[in-house]
Amino acid sequence: MKIIDQSLLHILTSWQQELESVTTQQALEALRIAYLGRSGRINELMAQLKTLPLEEKRAFGPQVQELQQIITQSLSLKQNELTRQILEKELSTKKHFDVTAYNPSSLEKPSGSLHPYTHLIERIEDIFTSMGFSYAQGPEVETEWYNFEALNIPADHPARDMQDTFWLTTPGLLLRTHTSSVQIHTMKNQQPPLSIFTPGRVFRHEATDATHDFMFMQCEGLLIDKNISLTHLCSLLKVFMRTLFEKNDLSIRLRPSYFPFVEPGLEVDISCIFCKTGCALCKKTQWIEMGGSGLVHPATLKACGIDPTIYSGCAWGIGIERLAMLLYGINDIRLFHSGKIEFLKQF
Ligand code: FA5
């Protein structure tokens, strides 16, 4: 037993000495093979172990195992130390460290995803720009004039009650209740012919439920030129809806409605995209309501300095969440602003 102990001690000492003198990864790998490799010193001891009588085997076996453990552990410590030394050397030689440089380990980190709004607005943008429309934007904090008066809704008009308003403490200022205000900005700043689409956030002082929120998005469309008629409105909406829902047999239905800034005013419905005979989503009607539309009222054209005897126009305003809910199968509008990762991860 004594001889065996000494032989192990001798191996351990020589391992430690050789390990200390190692300065490169290659030298460390060579040392590992010499001790832990198939024909290394530990395996030699294992072979020797097999030839010993049982009693010596019992005493010698655990010692060989312990030696193997010590060697393995010190090897891994040395490996870490060498990696650290190499990195430190690299960093010290680099004067300018590029924090934006590609880092392969970043691939393992979870990545974010686009909000469904972004997906849908990009699709809307593709469709309208392909039809020659331009993207237009307006402020979310509006004056009473842009949100109501220029749209033929004076202060005492009962239509003001159709959209419950968040008024700001500064008199005359409010959070816009619809994107129709962007029509006014555009018509005041540009001469016809003009064709715009205006996705944007709007606000209404309303109780929320699965299909109504106090903050939501609309996309307005406006086309002003000579001789614009309901035919233009109808075909633009049809092309838009068919392309968006990728359904060539989708139909559009226009129902009489009232919006003071259009005459006639029309509600836009699309044929149910899920059924042909009536389902829970279309409430057995086979039609789904999408927004308001109509031919721009002469009073609105006049308010913006456009001569209604020369020009006419059509306009529409559609709820973006309602489109997204249909397209992506979302059953509660409040999810859009919930910030829930589980919801957002799906897009
Ligand atoms: C309007 O806002 C008009 N400005 C639309 C318009 C534009 C008419 C141009 C004529 C010409 P309305 O209040 O119906 O209309 O809203 C339009 C769409 O916005 C609705 O059909 C619906 O899709 C969406 N919407 C309205 N209220 C809410 C709400 N509280 N939550 C979510 N979406 C809503």
Boltz pocket constraint, residues with backbone or C-beta under 6 A from the ligand:
constraints:
  - pocket:
      binder: B
      contacts: [[A, 162], [A, 163], [A, 177], [A, 178], [A, 179], [A, 180], [A, 204], [A, 206], [A, 207], [A, 211], [A, 212], [A, 213], [A, 214], [A, 216], [A, 217], [A, 218], [A, 220], [A, 221], [A, 259], [A, 262], [A, 266], [A, 289], [A, 290], [A, 291], [A, 292], [A, 293], [A, 294], [A, 315], [A, 316], [A, 317], [A, 318], [A, 319], [A, 320], [A, 321], [A, 322], [A, 333]]
      max_distance: 6.0
